[in-house]
């Protein structure tokens, strides 16, 4: 390698990767050749997955793409794609034009990371397999020009020490090189040394640097757990911007090959396998220093696979058997014994969930293991629990009718695909269209069905899709109900659609497949526009007359109430007036009576007083008489001469009409 100062440096290339399908898992290789016509690794990013609008799918929006594993079988000239949730693999011929929808010349425009590309789109068989593996619509497209589906450069070079430097900045999570999806991985003791290189020679191939790779948020996706909760992209922006990894382009075949001895270090807690030039190997546990022969020798670090409490490892051995190890556990790769190790999530079952598990029993004989046709065992695993299926077990997958996302009342086949079966009551909406009454009126009946699973074994033995059975039975019941009634009669008897007795076929079929129908709710109906308009007009007229009748009745009631209230009010006013007069008379009577009693008391007291005075005077004079006193003198003495004397003299000479006038004389001081 030559840097910007012209100084040559030497490195050890430890890994070589290609990514046949963009954003899917990569393939680790010992050797591979360069396609000189396209100046890239052969079949690297040759395909991409697209949605129904021609936009490329990436791990930024679909992290589970890292579990889509492509492989290249050059012997059979095939691209083999596998996925954890798929029973069989997808096989695609490497010849251009194979499995392509339409003619090979019918290339379509694609949209890849903001740029326009072209490609051949594959047929329906490929699309259905990928859509089921992804859980959403997906198809495969292959490049139709000499430009593969690269974002920036043809090759990407990553330094392991640079990755470890970034990993040290994020102690809470483990950052590995596969986050950056390199083609070439090497180990140099100095991190970021590659950023100054101008040229690179690998074997006989010469490469030229085209700059650093501008990273996006896809580096946040953990390639093992498919989680994208990482803070790696944010840390890159803070730590050293978002440029990481050296982009290369192929220049020419080199004339000179440089092979230098390499000293490698296996760190503590790590394990590597030392491949020697004679094909033998040795497992090395760190800490240890290893001298690697440049002529065919190499040191391969073994990857450690870890599973937490809720995960398990599925280990595929070279002899063909498979083992399951539940977490927490950590296992190193063994290239001699182990083909692959996959980390999977254990199945979490709630208290109301079950899974149907099938176990294949093997019976030994003296020659080989045989599998009898009736040696499968079915069992029910009930929650709450966490379960990891064994190698000879598989889980029943249910494919039922289900609701469309856009229209909840529209049921379509195969919409519900699941493995966990719920035991709690459930419900679904359904609209029964083209229901004809006896007078040929077409209507759509809207229902809601509440059901509950009561016998799992009966359901498994008697049906593969109970929702389909419910729909067929309830359609028959509703059509039978409407066919014997006219439109008006149907509307009058619509409340009977809320009663379970109206659905005999539904009740019979649900019982035969292990279900119980708890309730059926009539949610209304829909008619044709013309019929609905006529019905609306009739309803409007009836409603108008009923409202007018009610209004008139209310007015009459109001007038009656006013008259009654006026009569009651006048009665109360008269009564109050009579009570006022009676009260006034009673007060006057009481007052007069009190006055008379008062006068009578005064007169009585005065009379008694005068009697006492007279009695005293009589006694006084009697005493005086007894004492021989002259009472006349005493009386005369007591009555002295008056101050005035009034005399009335009769004047007989003056007469006026027989009336005698009298002369009055006043004499004072007689």
Buried (B, 14 or more C-beta within 10 A) or exposed (E): BBBEEEEEBEBBBBBBBBBBBBBBBBBEEEEBEBBEEBBBBBBBBBBBBBBEEBEBBBBBEBBBBBBBBBEBEEEEEBBBBBBBEBEEBBBBEBEEEBBBBEEEEEBBEBBBBEEEBEBBBBBEEBBBBBBBBBEBBBBBBBBBEEBBBBBEBBBBBBBBBBBBBBBEBBEEEEBBBBBBBBBBBBBBEEBBBBBBBEBBBBEEBBBBBBEBBEBEBBBBBBBBBBEBEBEBBEBBEEBBEBBBBBBBEBBEEBEEEEEEEBEBBBEEEBBBBBBEEEEEBEEBEBEBEBEBBBEEBBBBBBBBBBBEEBBBBBBBEEEEEBBBBBBEEEBBBBEEEBBEBBBBBBBEBEEBBBBBBBBBEEEEEEEEEEEEEEEEEEEEBEBEBBBBBEEBBBBEEBEBBBBEEEEEBBBEEEBBEEBBBBBEEBEBBBBBEEBEBEEEBBBBBBBBBBBBBEBBEBBBEBBEBBBBBBBEBBBBBBBEBBEEBBBEBBBEEBEEBEEEEBBEBBBEBBBBBBBBBBEBEBBEBBBEEEBEEBBEEEEEEEEEEEEEEEEEEEEEEEEEEEEEEEEEEEEEEEEEEEEEEEEEEEEEEEEEEEEEEEEEEEEEEEEEEEEEEEEEEEEEBEEEEEEEEEEEEEEEEEEEEEEEEEEEEEEEEEEEEEEEEEEEEEEEEE
